[in-house]
Amino acid sequence: MKDTKIIAIINQKGGVGKTTTAINLSAALGELGKSVLLIDLDPQGNSSSGLGVEKDEVDCCIYDVLLNDVPIDETVVKQVTPGLDVVPATINLAGAEVELVSEMARENRLKDALAPLRGRYDYIFIDCPPSLGLLTVNALVAADKLLIPIQCEYYALEGVTKLLESMKRVQTRLNPSIDIFGVLMTMYDGHTNLSKQVVGEVRTYFGEKVFDMVIPRTVKLSEAPSYQQPITQYDPSGKGAIAYTEVAKEVIERG
């Protein structure tokens, strides 16, 4: 029986490297011998397409799990890369926010669906949408921990305070054990003082929670999804792949 960790990759600000992290960290952990499930909870479905899942050929997706009581097992796409399975999202998920409002126990839908998978994977990652709606609340209730990617730019911490408020509310009412697993600095440009300054600020604010490794801004990381590959396959010896492999090792060390 594996001790499954469910980690939501979350930041309601868009464009901070959330999906890039979801894809590449999951794949890097798979290549290090861990069994990983990535749940695409973002209606844009970029984690699914970035790993080569053909959405037209998907019979059921996470939407059906949340709203039609389809067992999550029936939606898993196996071994998209070594050690990594995916539960895809399709455009249907765009309506889920509204449809969930009238459902019973709406905040617990994802948590209940994931219960049978505990013990089967080392890690289950949830790629959250860039908002604080009901899908994200479902992720906050289902997850044990949060991984927060933060872009190295001005106002980096601005959106995070709202997220932490939401986490506290969920902690009080729905999931007392939710906590921050780690904060990951993304799109780091070592040539600019701004990047260094932002990393300093975030380390001061979050302390030990911040990963030692920062993710560099590289063209290859942006290109990889269009080739439907994680960076560890698209450019295995490049800076991006090395960085995500190092983060994966830190994740394992943190237990």
C-alpha positions as CSV (number, residue, x, y, z in Angstrom):
1,M,0.0,0.0,0.0
2,K,1.5,3.3,-1.0
3,D,1.2,6.4,1.1
4,T,-0.5,8.6,-1.4
5,K,0.1,12.3,-1.3
6,I,-2.6,14.5,-3.0
7,I,-1.1,17.8,-4.0
8,A,-3.1,20.7,-5.7
9,I,-0.9,22.9,-7.9
10,I,-2.7,26.2,-7.5
11,N,-2.5,29.9,-8.0
12,Q,-5.5,31.8,-9.1
13,K,-3.3,34.1,-11.2
14,G,-2.9,32.8,-14.7
15,G,0.4,32.5,-16.6
16,V,2.5,31.6,-13.6
17,G,3.7,28.2,-14.9
18,K,1.1,26.2,-13.1
19,T,0.3,23.7,-16.0
20,T,4.0,23.7,-17.0
21,T,4.8,22.6,-13.4
22,A,1.9,20.1,-13.3
23,I,3.2,18.4,-16.5
24,N,6.9,18.5,-16.0
25,L,7.0,17.8,-12.2
26,S,4.7,14.8,-12.7
27,A,6.8,13.4,-15.6
28,A,10.0,14.0,-13.7
29,L,8.7,12.1,-10.7
30,G,7.6,9.3,-13.0
31,E,11.0,9.0,-14.4
32,L,12.5,8.8,-10.9
33,G,10.4,5.7,-10.4
34,K,7.4,7.1,-8.7
35,S,3.8,6.3,-9.7
36,V,2.0,9.5,-10.4
37,L,-1.6,10.5,-11.4
38,L,-2.2,14.0,-12.8
39,I,-5.8,15.3,-12.7
40,D,-6.5,18.0,-15.2
41,L,-9.1,20.2,-13.4
42,D,-8.6,23.2,-15.7
43,P,-11.4,23.6,-18.4
44,Q,-8.6,24.7,-20.8
45,G,-7.3,21.2,-20.6
46,N,-3.7,22.2,-21.3
47,S,-2.2,19.5,-19.1
48,S,-4.1,16.9,-21.1
49,S,-3.1,18.2,-24.5
50,G,0.5,19.0,-23.4
51,L,0.9,15.3,-22.6
52,G,-0.6,14.1,-25.9
53,V,-4.0,13.1,-24.8
54,E,-6.4,13.4,-27.8
55,K,-9.4,15.0,-26.2
56,D,-11.7,14.1,-29.2
57,E,-11.0,10.4,-28.4
58,V,-11.8,10.7,-24.7
59,D,-15.0,9.0,-23.7
60,C,-15.2,10.3,-20.1
61,C,-13.2,13.1,-18.4
62,I,-13.0,14.7,-15.0
63,Y,-16.4,16.4,-15.7
64,D,-18.2,13.1,-15.8
65,V,-16.5,12.1,-12.5
66,L,-17.7,15.3,-10.8
67,L,-21.2,15.6,-12.3
68,N,-22.3,12.2,-13.6
69,D,-20.9,9.9,-10.9
70,V,-18.6,8.1,-13.3
71,P,-15.9,6.2,-11.3
72,I,-12.6,7.9,-11.7
73,D,-11.0,4.6,-12.8
74,E,-12.9,4.8,-16.0
75,T,-11.4,8.1,-17.0
76,V,-7.7,7.3,-16.4
77,V,-5.4,7.4,-19.4
78,K,-2.5,5.1,-18.5
79,Q,1.2,5.6,-18.9
80,V,1.2,8.8,-21.0
81,T,4.9,8.9,-20.1
82,P,6.8,6.5,-17.8
83,G,5.1,6.2,-14.4
84,L,2.5,8.9,-15.2
85,D,-1.3,8.4,-15.7
86,V,-3.7,11.3,-16.5
87,V,-7.3,12.0,-15.8
88,P,-8.1,14.4,-18.7
89,A,-10.3,17.5,-19.0
90,T,-12.4,18.4,-22.0
91,I,-14.3,21.5,-22.8
92,N,-17.3,20.1,-20.9
93,L,-15.6,21.1,-17.7
94,A,-16.2,24.8,-18.6
95,G,-19.8,24.3,-17.5
96,A,-19.0,22.5,-14.3
97,E,-18.6,25.6,-12.1
98,V,-22.3,26.5,-12.8
99,E,-23.6,23.0,-12.7
100,L,-21.9,22.2,-9.4
101,V,-23.7,25.0,-7.6
102,S,-27.0,23.0,-7.3
103,E,-25.3,19.6,-6.4
104,M,-25.4,18.0,-3.0
105,A,-22.1,18.0,-1.1
106,R,-20.7,20.0,-4.1
107,E,-17.3,20.8,-2.4
108,N,-16.6,17.1,-1.7
109,R,-17.1,15.7,-5.2
110,L,-13.5,15.4,-6.0
111,K,-12.4,14.2,-2.6
112,D,-15.0,11.4,-2.7
113,A,-14.0,10.4,-6.2
114,L,-10.3,10.2,-5.3
115,A,-10.9,8.1,-2.1
116,P,-10.5,4.7,-4.0
117,L,-7.2,5.8,-5.5
118,R,-5.4,6.3,-2.2
119,G,-2.8,3.7,-1.8
120,R,-2.4,3.2,-5.5
121,Y,-0.1,6.1,-6.4
122,D,2.8,7.8,-4.7
123,Y,1.5,11.2,-5.8
124,I,-1.7,12.6,-7.2
125,F,-1.4,16.1,-8.6
126,I,-4.4,18.3,-9.4
127,D,-3.8,21.1,-12.0
128,C,-6.3,23.7,-10.8
129,P,-8.0,26.4,-12.9
130,P,-6.7,30.0,-12.5
131,S,-9.7,31.1,-10.4
132,L,-11.1,30.5,-6.9
133,G,-14.4,29.0,-8.0
134,L,-16.0,25.7,-7.1
135,L,-13.5,23.6,-9.1
136,T,-10.6,25.1,-7.1
137,V,-12.6,24.6,-3.8
138,N,-13.0,20.9,-4.8
139,A,-9.2,20.7,-5.2
140,L,-8.6,22.4,-1.8
141,V,-11.0,20.0,-0.1
142,A,-9.5,16.9,-1.8
143,A,-5.8,17.8,-1.4
144,D,-3.5,17.1,1.5
145,K,-1.2,19.9,0.5
146,L,-0.8,22.8,-1.9
147,L,2.1,23.5,-4.3
148,I,2.1,27.2,-5.3
149,P,4.0,28.3,-8.4
150,I,5.0,32.0,-8.3
151,Q,6.3,33.8,-11.3
152,C,9.4,36.0,-10.8
153,E,7.8,39.3,-11.6
154,Y,6.4,42.4,-9.9
155,Y,3.3,41.8,-7.8
156,A,4.3,38.2,-7.5
157,L,2.8,38.0,-4.0
158,E,-0.3,40.0,-4.7
159,G,-2.5,37.2,-5.9
160,V,-1.1,34.7,-3.4
161,T,-2.7,36.5,-0.4
162,K,-6.2,35.8,-1.8
163,L,-5.3,32.2,-2.3
164,L,-4.1,31.9,1.3
165,E,-7.3,33.5,2.6
166,S,-9.3,30.8,0.6
167,M,-7.0,28.1,2.0
168,K,-7.7,29.3,5.6
169,R,-11.5,29.3,5.0
170,V,-11.4,25.8,3.6
171,Q,-9.1,24.8,6.5
172,T,-11.7,26.1,9.0
173,R,-14.8,24.6,7.4
174,L,-14.0,21.7,5.1
175,N,-10.4,20.4,5.3
176,P,-8.5,21.1,8.6
177,S,-5.4,19.4,7.4
178,I,-4.7,21.4,4.2
179,D,-1.4,23.1,4.3
180,I,1.3,24.4,1.9
181,F,3.7,21.7,0.7
182,G,5.9,24.0,-1.2
183,V,6.3,27.3,-3.2
184,L,8.1,27.1,-6.5
185,M,9.6,30.1,-8.2
186,T,9.1,30.0,-12.0
187,M,10.2,31.9,-15.0
188,Y,13.4,33.0,-13.3
189,D,15.8,35.2,-15.3
190,G,19.2,35.2,-13.6
191,H,20.2,38.3,-15.6
192,T,17.7,40.6,-14.0
193,N,17.8,42.1,-10.5
194,L,14.0,41.9,-10.5
195,S,14.0,38.1,-10.5
196,K,16.6,37.9,-7.7
197,Q,14.6,40.5,-5.7
198,V,11.3,38.6,-6.1
199,V,12.9,35.3,-5.0
200,G,14.3,37.1,-2.0
201,E,10.9,38.5,-1.1
202,V,9.1,35.2,-1.5
203,R,11.8,33.4,0.6
204,T,11.3,36.0,3.3
205,Y,7.5,35.5,3.2
206,F,7.3,31.7,3.0
207,G,10.7,30.7,4.5
208,E,11.4,26.9,4.3
209,K,8.4,26.3,2.2
210,V,10.2,27.7,-0.9
211,F,12.0,25.0,-3.0
212,D,15.7,25.5,-3.3
213,M,15.6,25.0,-7.1
214,V,14.1,27.8,-9.2
215,I,12.6,27.2,-12.7
216,P,14.4,29.2,-15.3
217,R,12.7,31.0,-18.1
218,T,13.6,29.0,-21.2
219,V,12.2,28.8,-24.8
220,K,12.3,25.0,-24.6
221,L,9.8,24.9,-21.7
222,S,7.4,27.0,-23.7
223,E,7.9,24.8,-26.8
224,A,7.5,21.4,-25.2
225,P,3.7,21.3,-24.9
226,S,3.2,21.9,-28.7
227,Y,5.2,18.7,-29.2
228,Q,3.0,17.0,-26.6
229,Q,5.9,16.1,-24.5
230,P,7.2,16.9,-21.0
231,I,10.5,18.8,-21.0
232,T,12.3,15.6,-19.7
233,Q,11.6,14.0,-23.1
234,Y,11.6,17.1,-25.3
235,D,14.9,18.5,-24.1
236,P,16.3,16.0,-21.5
237,S,19.7,17.7,-21.0
238,G,18.4,21.3,-21.0
239,K,18.1,23.7,-18.1
240,G,14.3,23.2,-17.8
241,A,14.5,19.4,-17.5
242,I,17.4,19.6,-15.0
243,A,15.4,22.1,-12.9
244,Y,12.2,20.0,-12.8
245,T,14.2,16.9,-12.0
246,E,15.8,18.7,-9.1
247,V,12.4,19.9,-7.8
248,A,11.1,16.3,-8.1
249,K,14.0,15.2,-5.9
250,E,13.1,17.9,-3.4
251,V,9.5,16.7,-3.5
252,I,10.6,13.1,-2.7
253,E,12.9,14.4,0.1
254,R,10.0,16.3,1.7
255,G,8.1,13.0,1.9
